[in-house]
Amino acid sequence: MKKLIPLILILSFLLGACASPTPIKSNTAESDVLKVTTSVASIQWLVDQIGGEHVQTQSLTTSGDDPHTYEPTPAQMIAMAQSDLYLTAGVEFESVWVPKFKDSNSSLKVVDVSAGINRIPIADPLHFNADQQGELDPHVWLAPRNMKVIAQNVVEALKGIDPKNSTTYQSNLENVLTKIDDIDSQLSEMLSKTKRNEFLIIHPSLGYFAEAYGLQMIPVEVNGQEPSPTELAKILALSQKYTINTLFTQTGTNPLNVEVMAQQTGIQKIVEIDPLAYDWVANMLFIGKSMQAALN
Ligand SMILES: [Zn+2]
């Protein structure tokens, strides 16, 4: 029964769309453009870099959304029903929604662009989850090495449904790989000689980033939840041990909660990062510079 509701929604919106003054065109130049949907905006940026004028993209989540619990809007479901390609990155909400996307569009091709990435468990420096198998970290796009794997997968996916533009996709790939390598060397340079290697962050989005640059992430959330008072006390003791003076938070987190948290810890500086920003290059540089300042 649950499954029926979104389908009915989509159908009613689709009927609405068909009745609108702009009919859906076929066999025109516009229909040559591939409609691509991604789950996160940073991967949409990558598809735009590689696909250029041959793609029309949308991302389901962007700055301030929570991809752990996200639900697509009716407008996104309509666009999904017209998409040629859906690029999944294995983010939580996708496990529920990708089957619904397939139901709403039988010709939709779904490709996992995170295939080939070695997923790591979410950092747990205080062993709060010692008894359980740790959850694997979904924030794969926040590290250059992973972004290169994603870029390769994007190119294969585009070539697969649009082989006539393969040469363009391949040459755009070379360009974007150069940009990613350049960011990687800048970040290595910035983060190689810092005073400390440990950082405190509310939501554990920088696990792959930490792994890439030899840093240790100390998350405040435990299993996606607020820590218990006992857990919080242990987290604070650890952050004091490392003389941590910055608390990383993210776009969308209630600033009042963060303020209270910073006061409790005596931490002076709060830095907001955006794990879902569209412009991946600018975002990685911002995170790198903020991290460099926090570690010195
Ligand atoms: Zn997250």
Boltz pocket constraint, residues with backbone or C-beta under 6 A from the ligand:
constraints:
  - pocket:
      binder: B
      contacts: [[A, 67], [A, 68], [A, 139], [A, 203], [A, 204], [A, 205], [A, 275]]
      max_distance: 6.0
